[in-house]
């Protein structure tokens, strides 16, 4: 009876997650932020600061950091996007004048894309640096409902984060009180292992992503690529999936360098930068910041992200790796019990 009840409950939860996934993202992001900064609240409380005061302090610091990042990244992104209006047409023009003629007899034409028309379209679509206010105003006029939806989700994230931080201890105690007394020690041990894995992944992986993003942004900019910062940010964001950020970044940076400087020698500094970065990441950055506590194989990570995206969209991408990490802990736990069971012996 108990097993049947648990199975039915698990199926109901899975179905609810599937159908409610479009609205769950703000709650998941808020819960993630609360989980990440809750140790700071705990540290402040050890200094005999009341919890509400500690939560307000940490919450204000979190809001200031997010606001600062937005103020820094939005103008920077606008500048990088504006430079794409020159880089993309130049890349297409190089392909049409260098690569396409070699295959003219197969494709039947030498001009795949009208470069001038493309550049004019990009100039209209991508706001130049300094025109952010007018672009934002025009966007608000044309898609007001979508903008209001985004603003509502942002506000909801902050509200969820604040209330979860304030009631975190009550929330944990409430779940603890529901545990069957017979299985309480086992469940607490498994939950503590999951917390160790999740903490190592989230805090460590975020630091790895930031470190790689800063390294490649500065390195590619010093090499002379106008969109080096954008490529670096892309590498940092995609680094949540093993090797994806490096592969995508290397391809884009190599093409950009070759198109800009016009010879293969200009690509060598890019390859050297990525070789040094990959060496530092493999030997120092990831081992020091994340370590081997997660234990997820890169193939398992890629499969988890793709499966999450296919089943639940963006919500599934956010949920994929935590679920995979917790599943790995449960698999290890079951493996230990299996090896000590009579069936195995």
Number of C-alpha atoms within 10 A of each C-alpha: 6 7 8 9 10 11 12 12 12 12 12 12 11 12 12 11 16 16 11 13 17 14 12 15 18 22 17 18 21 23 20 17 20 25 18 14 17 22 11 14 23 14 12 18 16 11 9 9 14 12 17 15 14 22 27 15 15 20 21 13 12 15 13 12 12 12 12 11 11 12 11 11 14 13 16 15 16 19 21 19 20 19 17 19 21 14 19 17 20 17 16 19 20 16 16 20 12 10 13 19 16 12 11 13 10 9 12 11 12 16 16 13 12 12 17 11 11 15 18 12 12 18 17 11 12 18 19 18 17 11 12 16 11 11 15 13 11 12 13 14 11 11 10 13 11 12 15 12 11 13 12 12 17 14 13 16 21 21 15 19 26 22 14 21 27 20 14 17 11 12 12 10 11 11 9 14 10 9 13 10 10 8 9 14 12 11 15 13 12 17 15 12 17 21 16 15 21 22 18 18 23 18 14 18 19 18 17 24 22 16 16 26 24 16 19 26 22 14 20 23 16 11 15 13 20 20 22 24 23 25 25 26 23 20 27 26 18 19 22 20 17 14 15 16 22 22 14 15 23 20 12 13 21 18 15 24 24 18 21 17 13 13 11 12 11 18 20 14 15 22 15 11 17 21 14 11 18 16 12 14 17 12 11 12 21 18 15 13 17 20 15 13 15 19 12 15 10 12 10 15 18 18 16 22 21 15 15 21 17 12 13 19 17 16 22 24 18 18 19 21 24 18 16 20 23 20 14 18 22 16 12 13 15 12 12 11 12 13 11 11 10 8 7 8 7
